């Protein structure tokens, strides 16, 4: 008989259900500041991609993350697509990405006409496993000193896209070393990790660029929205130009010098983002306290572990996560049913992308840990003000 599901359900019920209300996985926090900034934006008449709030939001993100440049986009998926495209990823290329990620990571690669090449994760913090990746590249690929090739598909392997799962930073030092050895571009999928640091450096700053998301369930939200962080000024200029339909600057003439994209974030969304940025430090502080609350409540429960940050990192704990010891999937299903039935939203991890029919024929390494974690990982309510 499963003993984990009733035990954890009872703990969560005692911690969270102070009323009969539904407890979602993650909700945004708004107050008068968001309304004030949105009203200011409306009164200015600059509600689309040209407006002071767009520039202000970018500047606030640059200051917070330490990136030299920031380019706002309409969402995280468009930001990742633009980053990959601008980096030269194209038809018949391959891009190394985890299968254990949201589908947008693979979709953005596909938009470029390239193929995702799925790689495995490590069990403890769910990021790309650098040891396993290094062994795989050395054994299965060919490198001519300039370009890495997949001999099975005859395609060039151009880039590595590590994803900071649930806000926990990947082992970027090891991954960068691997990427440098094979001349791979590194584009970080930092969609979930605004406010997370690896060795005192904010995520998204390690490679060519990093991508953020401001979807409604992220640590801050602009309703919809994303951003690209980069310390390469020329590359950032290219990103901004292409995000604004590659329109040449001129007072009245309308000319375009490239096939661009209408990806620039509207000012009305940026106004929300600016208000949220003023609260980000407080959100992070509260979310870390929520994580500590969960850790203390669950640490003595046999059969599971709570995912905590590594010693060399600081996590924003975007989504708090527990990993069950049992890989059968039975306890996972029972826990999901019990908690959701009483109004506490929990969810499993994403279906691994290589198991989806649309991506089942893509190249991949052995994905044992990914498939194992799919049967064991569960996210629990993680809103910033939970318990406050």
N, C-alpha and C positions, 0 to 999 in steps of 0.2 A: 504493500500500500504506500502511495506517495505521501510523505510527511512534510516535504518542503513547501508545497503549494499552500496548504492550510496555515502553516506557520508564518510564511511570508505575508500572506493575505491578511492575517490577523495583525501583524506588526504594521503594515501599511494602513490598515483601517484605523488603528489606534492613533497613528501619527497624523493622518491626513483628513479623515472624515469628521470634521467638527460639526458638520451639518449634513443634510441629505443631498447637498449639491454635488454635481459631477466634477471630478478632478481631472482636467485634461493633462496631456503629456507636457505641453509647454504653451503658455499664453503670453502675449505681449503686455507690457505695462505702460499705460498712457495716463497723462493728467493734463492740466491746463497748458503746460508748455507746448505740447504737440499742437493743440488747438490754436494757440497764439501764433506759432510759426507758420502753420498752414494758412491761417487768416492773413498774415502778412504777405505770404506768397500770392494769395488770390488778389489782394488789394494792389499788388505790384503789377498785375497783368502778365507777369513772366512765369507761366506755369509749366511750360514745356522745357526743352533741354537747354534753353538759354535763360539764365537767372542767377542771382547772387547766391541762392541757397545751394546750387550745384557746386560752385567754386568753394563755398564755405564747408560743405560736407567733405569734399576732397581734402581740403587743408586740415580739417579736424582728424581725418583718418591718417594722413601723413604724420601729423604730430604724435598721434597715439601709437602708431605702429613703428615709427622710425623709418618708414620707407621714404625715399626721395620723391617719388611721384605716385599718384593715385588717379585712376581713370574710372569714373562711375559708369555703370551700364544698367540696362533695364532689369536684369536678373543675373544670378550666378551662372546659369547655363550659357547665356550669351557672352558673359565675361570670359568663361573658359574657352568657348568656341573662338572668340576674337583673339585670345592669347595664343592658342594653338595655331590658328591661321596665320597670324602675324609673325609667328616664330618659324614659319615655313613648312608646317605640317600639311601634306597634301595627299593626292591620290596614290594609292598603293604603298604608302608608308605604314609602319606599325608604331603604336605607342603603348608602352608598358603601363598598365594601370591595375589596381587591385580589383578583383572580382567582388570583394566585400566593400561595396560603396553604393551610393545612390546612383540611379541610372543616368543622371545628367553627366557624370564623368565619362561614360562610354558614348553617350549621345553626342557630346561635343566633339569627340574624336571622329565619330561617324560623319558629322556635318562637314568635316574637312575632306571627306572621301578616303580617310585612312581607316585602319583596322585596329580595334583594341586588342591588346595581347595581355591576357589575364595572368596576374601573378599572385602569390599567396601572402598571407599575413602571419604575424606572430601572435601567439595566444594571449600574452599578458596584457598588452595595450591595443591590440587589434590594428596596428599599422603594418605597412609593408615590411616583410622580414628580410633584412639586408643580407644575412648569412645565406639563406636559401636562394635569394636572388643572385648573389654573386656566384654561387656554385652552378646555378642554372645557366647563367650567361656564359660562363667559362666552358661548360660541357656541351651546350646545345647550339651555340652561335659561332659565327666567324667574324673576325675583326681584322681589317686590313691596315690598321694604324690610323685611319681617318673615320671610317664608317663601319657601323655594326650591321650585320646581315643575319636574317633568319634563313638558314639554308633550306628549310622545308618549304617555305613560301617564296623564296628568292626576293623578299622585300627588305627594304631598308628599315631599320629600327631607329627612330629619330629622337624619341623623348621618353622620359619617365615622369609620371604624374602620381606622386605619393599623396594620400589623403589622410588628414588628421582626424581620425575617427572619433566622433562624439566629443570633439574638442581636445583630445589627448594627442600631443605632438608625436610625429614619427621620429625615428632615429636618424635625423637629417645628416649628421656628420658622416655616418657610415654610408648612407645613400648617396651623398654628394661625392664621396670618394669613388664609389662604384661608377656613378655617372661620368665623372671626370676620366676614369680609366677607359671608357668606351665612347667618349665624345658625345654623350647624350645630353640633350637639353633637360633641365629640371623645371617643371611648372607645378607649383604646389596647389593642390585642391585644399584650400584653407577655408572652405565655405562654412565649416562648423566651428572654427577656432579663433574667431576674433576675441582677443583678450588672453590667448594662450602663448606661452613662451618656451622655446627650446634653448637651453643654455643661455638664458637672459636675452635672447633675440626673439622678437615677435615672429610668429609663423607667417609665411608668405614672403620672407626676406632672404631666403637661403639660395634660391636658384635664379633663373632669369626673371621670373615673376611669380606671384601668388594670387589666387582668386578668392574673394569673399562673397558671401550671400547675406542678403537682408530680408529674406523671406519672413512671413509672419511668425514662424516658429523659431527663428534664430534669436541669439542673445540680445541683439537690437534689430529693429525692423523699420523699413521704409515702406511697408506694404508689399511692394515687390522691389527688387533691386539687387545689384551686385557691384563689385569693384575689382579692379586689377591693381595690385601693388607691384612696383618695380623700382629698382635702384639704377636701372639703365635709362638715362634721360632720353636718348634717341629712340629707344624702343617704345618708351611711354608716349613720346610725341606721335609715333606711328600709330599706336593704339588709339589715341584720342582722335587723330585725323580719320582713321577708318571707322571709328564709332559714330562719327557725324557725317556719314554718307560720303566721305572723302571730298567734301566741298572745299574748294579753294577759298581762302579768306579774301573778301572784297566787299566794299560798301553796298554795291548793288548787283554786280554781275553774278550769275549762277553758273558756275563751272565745276566739274568734278574731274579729278585726275586719276581715279582708280575705282574699282568696284568696291564700294564701301558698304557699311551696314548702318541701319537706323537703330543703333543700340544705346544711344545716350540716355541716361536717366532723366526723367522729367523733374523740373524744379519742385513740383508739389510733393513728389516722393522724397526729394532731397531735404525738404523742409522738415518732414517727419524724422528723417535720419539725423539731422542736426540736433533736434530736440532729444532724440534718443542718445546721441553721443554724450550729451551733458550728464547723462545718468549711468553711462556704461561702467564706470569704476564702482558705483554702488551696486549695479547688477552683478558684477563679478564677485564682489565681496559677499553678497547675499547667496549667490549660487555656490560658492565655496563653503559657506556655512551649512547650506542644505546638504551638500555632499558629506560633510563631516557628521551631520545628524544621521544620515543614512548609514554611514560606515559604522558608527557606534551602535546603531540599532540592529544591524545585520551581522556584525562581526562574529557573534557566537552561534550563528545559525549553521548547522552542519549541512553540507551538500551544496554550498555556493560560495562565491567570493564577490565582493564589491570592487569594481574597477577604480583604482586610485592612481594618481599621477606618479610618474617616475621621479627619482631624486634629482635628475638633471633637468626637469621640466616643471612648468607651472600650467595647469589646465584651467580652462574656464568652466569645466564641468557642464558643458552645454546640455548633454543628456546623460543623466546618471544611469549607470549600467551595472547589472549583475550577471555573472556567468555561472550557470549551474554545472555541477560536477557530472551529472548524468547526461550522456550524449544520446539517449534514446529518443528524446523529443517528447516523451510522455509528461514529465514534470513541467516542461515548458508550456505545453498545451493546457494542462490543468491549471497552472498559475495564471495564464492569460485569461482563461474562462472565469475563474473565481474572482479575479480583481475587476475585470470589466463588468461582470454581472452586478457588482455592488457599487459601480460608479467610479472606480479608480482606473483611469486609462493606463494600460501597459501595452507594449507592442514588441514583437520579435524584431530581429535585424532584417534588413532588406533581403529578399531572395537573391542569392549570389547571381551575378549577371551571367555567368557562363551556363547557368541552369535555365535561363530564359530562352525560349525558342528563337527569338530574334538575334541572339548573340551566341547560340550554342555551337556554331561552326567556327567561331573565332579561335585563333591560336591560344594555347594556354599551357602553363606548367602544371605540375601536380598541385592540386588545390585541397589537400587533405584538411588543413587547419581551417580554411574558409568554410568548407562544408560541415566540419565539426562545430564551429562556432555558430553557424546558422541554426543548429539544433539546440544551442545552449544559451545564447545571448538574449537578454530581455531588458528593455528600457523602462524606467519608472518615472513618475511625474517629476519635473525638474524646473518648474517656473521659479523665477528669481525671488518672488515674495512668498514662496511656499513656507509656511510655518512662522511667518512674521506678521 
